[in-house]
Each structure stands twice: as structure tokens, then as C-alpha cells.
Amino acid sequence: MNWDQVAGNWKQFTGKVKEQWGDLTDDELDQIAGKRDILVGKVQEKYGMVKEEAEKQVKDWEKTQR
């Protein structure tokens, strides 16, 4: 999946993001607004992981979105 597609259809992807990272709030999803780097940062912050792990999780999630 091309991240531009995710960003362009962010409102449609928020439910899928919420399924993967349920601790993210609606306000945080609004702040992310389809920006991958912000999503990585929020996942890192919310789940207390290193940036590399958050990057890996987002990358793995991207691969499942078709």
C-alpha cells in the first residue's frame, strides 16, 4: 500500500488504525491526519516502545492494507 493512499483516505483508515492500536484516541487520530511520521510517534509514545519498533509495527500494518 502506498502511504499517499492512506493519507488521502485517512478518515476511512482511522477505524483500521484504531483496530491495530486501540489506545489511540480520536483526538490523536485527528492530529495524525494521515501523516505517517506522526503515527509512528504516537504509537511509540502511547505504547512506550523505541522508534524502531514503532516503525516496524506501522510498516507491518501498511503491508496488511490493500
N, C-alpha and C positions, 0 to 999 in steps of 0.2 A: 504494500500500500504506500502510495506517495503521500507524504505528510501534508502537501498542499491540498489534497482531497480532504484530509481530516480537518485542516484549518478552515477550509471553505464550507464545510458542513458541520461545524463544531457543535451546533445545537443538537444535531442528530446523533453525534458521537458521545455526548455527555452521559447518556444512560449507560453506554458500554464502558465508559471510563469509570462511572460510579460502581458498576458491577465488579470491575477489577480492583479498584481502590475505594472501597466503600466509606472510608473515613474522611474522604474529601467532601467538603461542604458545598452546597450550591453556590455560595459566595466565592469560594475558592475556584470552582469551575468557571464562574463568570470572569474571575481575574485571569485565569489561564487563557481563555478566549482563543483556543486553538494554537497557542504558541508552545511548541514542543519543549523549549528550554525552561519555560515556566512550569510546565507539567512535571518535568524531571525534578526541578527544585522543590515543588510542593510535595511530590512523592517522597523525596529524600527527607524533607523536614518532618512531614507527618508520620512517617514510619521509622524515623531515626536510623537511616542507613547511609552508607557512603555514596558519593555521587556515582561511582562506577556501577554499583548495584542498582541504583535508581535508573541509570541509563540502560542497563541490561533489561530491567523489567519493562521499560517503555518500548525498547526495541523488540522484545519478545511479544508484547501486546500488539505492536504495529503489524507484526507478521501474521497475527491471527485475524486481522481486519481485512476483509475482501469486499 
